[in-house]
Amino acid sequence: MFIHQASESMLGYLFQLHYALLLLLSDENERVSLCLEKYDDVAIVDEKGNLSLFQLKLHTKQIGDLTDSSTDLWRTLKIWVDWLKYNPEKLLDTKFTIITSANAPQSSAANKLHPENRNVSLAYNILKSAAETSTNKAHKDYYTAFLSITQQDAEQLLNNVFILDNSGNIEITENEIKRKLRYAIEPKYISNLFERIIGWWLKKSVNALVSESPVFISQREVQSRILQIASEYRDDNLPIEEFDETIVPKYEKSNEKLYQAQLRILQVSINRLKIATKNYYRAFTQRTKWVNDELAYIDELDKYESRLVNEWDQCFTQMEDELNRIGTTTEENKRSMGIVLLNKMEDKDIRIREKVSDPFVMRGSYHILADNMRVGWHVDFKTLLNYFVLHEEV
């Protein structure tokens, strides 16, 4: 029972955050900003300071009705009455909205506050009668708060109250958000864009919720983020996912891979080994996701690797010629020249696509190639690595 309640509560929380994003994207004024939980479940403010307050109610177990004795309705009205007592100057220019998955019966006060069925005077009379005649002790504070304000103020409040019942669920909300995104990207990438913008939005929301002071997220910021992500799905670009560094294993000599052995041959520092390991796993993970999401194909990766190998081959041959020119060379000379080669390759800017500028893609790809012995840094890397494979030690 507890688990079910917890899951319903979590769905309600996610519904609130998803719907908040939908509200922000749906506002025709691009200069509005949104705040979570400080003024109400959701508050939207425009450039003139006008507020729109929203209460979001999702019911998954028992949808029920928004009757004249509904706890959702009366609890919300008390919240707004209390808020107005501290902000009486906001009575005329604040819009109050309840968005609920419940149904408002035709004869109910909630139904008379729907945008299409408005009758504020009748709604007031129904609510006043309910507050005066109800014997529900749990609602006593709600009724007392409502009856404590004048009829004129109550009707003015209700004049600015809108109730949107039967407002769907989290799946419907997600589909509506996707509709808002459809002009930003090709249809086949809508789900990719949605997942990434929702991930970003949830992080922004959490940061806002834990802040002691109100945090406002502007529509312009959201639109800018949408366009930035969408641009990564064009023909000259690829999306770069956030990387979970916890998947990078700790370097251990007893369990090292060939690309790590190649670096150890050069006697690089442990920090450089760690950075190389991170680049290797990040590039491997990113490339795999590109293929799985059908954003890049195997033949494109093959062609990219061929370009990397061709560039390496040019530089490796130059290193060989330089070592031959020197004549007698020590192991120290070979390692030094290998580090020079490694530095030179990591400083290059060879992109899989024109706008994929993140260096880890190329650097990690070189380590993937090094792990397959298609490239190497020490002039004798093949001989040394063959020995490593046979004896599991360099």
C-alpha positions, -999 to 999 in steps of 0.1 A, spaced: 0 0 0 28 24 9 47 16 -23 16 24 -44 10 57 -26 46 66 -30 45 59 -67 13 80 -71 29 108 -52 59 106 -75 37 107 -106 20 137 -92 53 155 -87 65 146 -122 32 157 -136 36 190 -119 71 195 -134 60 184 -169 29 205 -168 49 235 -156 71 232 -187 40 229 -209 26 261 -193 58 280 -199 60 269 -235 23 276 -242 24 312 -230 21 335 -260 42 362 -242 78 351 -247 90 374 -219 73 355 -191 92 335 -164 82 306 -142 87 299 -105 81 267 -87 66 262 -53 74 297 -39 41 314 -46 21 283 -55 27 250 -72 36 270 -103 37 308 -108 42 326 -141 50 363 -141 52 386 -171 75 416 -176 49 439 -159 49 418 -127 14 403 -134 11 369 -118 -6 337 -128 -8 311 -100 -15 274 -107 -24 245 -85 -19 211 -102 -38 181 -91 -32 146 -106 -52 116 -94 -42 81 -107 -59 57 -83 -93 73 -80 -99 103 -103 -133 112 -87 -152 145 -90 -144 181 -81 -176 185 -61 -186 214 -39 -171 196 -9 -139 186 -27 -108 188 -5 -87 198 -35 -110 227 -43 -113 240 -7 -77 236 3 -67 256 -28 -92 283 -22 -78 287 14 -43 290 0 -53 318 -23 -74 336 3 -45 335 27 -21 347 0 -43 376 -9 -45 387 28 -8 394 26 -10 407 -10 -43 426 -13 -29 448 -41 -26 417 -63 -63 408 -62 -72 425 -95 -42 415 -116 -35 379 -105 -50 349 -123 -56 317 -103 -60 283 -121 -66 248 -108 -56 221 -133 -69 188 -123 -75 153 -137 -107 152 -117 -141 160 -133 -162 190 -123 -199 180 -123 -222 202 -144 -240 217 -114 -209 223 -93 -192 256 -85 -160 243 -102 -180 238 -134 -191 274 -132 -155 285 -130 -145 267 -161 -135 290 -190 -164 278 -211 -191 278 -185 -184 309 -164 -210 321 -139 -190 337 -111 -221 348 -90 -236 314 -91 -202 298 -82 -199 322 -52 -234 313 -39 -228 276 -42 -195 278 -23 -209 301 3 -238 277 9 -214 248 11 -192 266 36 -221 276 58 -239 243 59 -212 217 57 -205 196 88 -171 184 75 -148 192 105 -117 186 84 -127 215 62 -136 239 90 -104 261 85 -111 262 47 -146 274 51 -137 299 78 -111 314 56 -135 318 27 -162 333 47 -138 357 64 -135 379 33 -163 401 19 -186 390 -8 -171 417 -31 -135 403 -25 -147 367 -28 -164 374 -61 -134 394 -74 -112 364 -64 -135 339 -82 -136 362 -112 -99 355 -116 -102 318 -108 -103 293 -136 -107 255 -132 -96 232 -159 -109 197 -151 -103 164 -170 -68 177 -178 -53 144 -186 -23 127 -172 15 127 -175 14 108 -209 -9 134 -224 12 162 -210 43 147 -226 26 144 -259 16 181 -257 52 191 -250 63 171 -280 38 190 -301 54 223 -289 88 209 -300 78 197 -335 89 229 -353 124 229 -338 136 195 -352 129 168 -378 100 145 -367 123 115 -363 143 132 -336 114 146 -316 117 119 -289 155 126 -286 149 163 -281 121 157 -257 142 133 -235 170 158 -234 150 189 -227 130 171 -200 163 160 -184 176 195 -184 143 209 -172 142 185 -142 177 195 -131 167 232 -135 136 225 -114 154 207 -86 179 235 -84 151 260 -82 132 240 -56 162 237 -32 169 274 -34 158 294 -4 150 324 -26 126 323 -56 142 312 -88 126 322 -121 132 303 -153 124 324 -184 106 311 -215 135 326 -236 160 305 -217 140 273 -223 135 282 -260 173 289 -263 180 255 -248 156 237 -272 172 254 -302 207 245 -289 198 208 -285 180 207 -318 210 221 -336 230 190 -326 207 168 -347 215 185 -380 236 169 -407 268 187 -397 265 179 -360 258 152 -335 244 154 -299 268 152 -270 253 134 -240 261 141 -204 286 116 -192 283 95 -161 319 94 -148 310 67 -123 312 41 -151 350 48 -156 368 20 -138 398 29 -116 431 23 -134 449 -9 -122 480 -22 -138 469 -58 -132 438 -52 -153 449 -26 -179 439 -25 -215 462 -22 -245 457 15 -249 467 20 -212 497 -3 -217 508 19 -247 508 49 -224 526 31 -196 553 22 -221 559 59 -224 559 63 -186 533 89 -186 519 101 -152 491 84 -135 469 115 -139 474 113 -177 464 76 -176 432 86 -157 424 113 -183 430 89 -212 408 63 -195 380 88 -191 383 99 -227 383 63 -239 351 54 -220 333 86 -228 341 83 -265 331 46 -265 298 54 -247 290 83 -270 298 65 -302 277 36 -291 247 58 -284 250 75 -317 249 42 -335 220 29 -313 200 60 -319 207 58 -356 223 92 -356 256 79 -369 262 47 -388 290 21 -386 303 31 -420 306 68 -409 326 57 -378 347 35 -400 355 64 -423 362 87 -393 386 61 -379 404 58 -413 409 96 -413 424 94 -378 447 65 -388 458 83 -419 467 114 -399 485 93 -373 504 73 -400 517 106 -415 530 117 -381 543 83 -370 563 81 -403 578 115 -395 588 102 -361 604 71 -376 624 93 -400 636 116 -372 647 86 -351 665 71 -382 682 105 -388 695 105 -352 710 71 -357 718 53 -325 688 59 -302 682 50 -266 649 38 -251 646 72 -235 648 88 -269 621 65 -282 598 73 -252 604 110 -256 596 110 -293 565 88 -285 552 114 -260 558 141 -286 537 121 -311 510 115 -285 509 153 -277 508 161 -314 478 138 -321 459 149 -290 463 186 -301 448 180 -335 412 189 -343 398 161 -365 361 160 -363 336 133 -372 313 161 -383 320 198 -388 303 210 -356 312 182 -333 340 201 -316 343 183 -283 380 171 -280 372 139 -262 356 124 -293 389 124 -312 411 117 -283 390 89 -270 387 75 -306 425 74 -308 427 54 -276 401 30 -290 423 26 -321 453 22 -298 435 -5 -279 430 -23 -313 467 -17 -321 458 2 -352 478 32 -339 506 35 -314 529 60 -298 562 42 -292 581 35 -324 583 -2 -314 547 -4 -301 537 -35 -321 567 -56 -308 562 -44 -273 524 -49 -273 527 -84 -288 550 -92 -259 524 -77 -236 496 -98 -251 516 -130 -247 529 -123 -212 502 -99 -199 530 -76 -189 552 -48 -205 
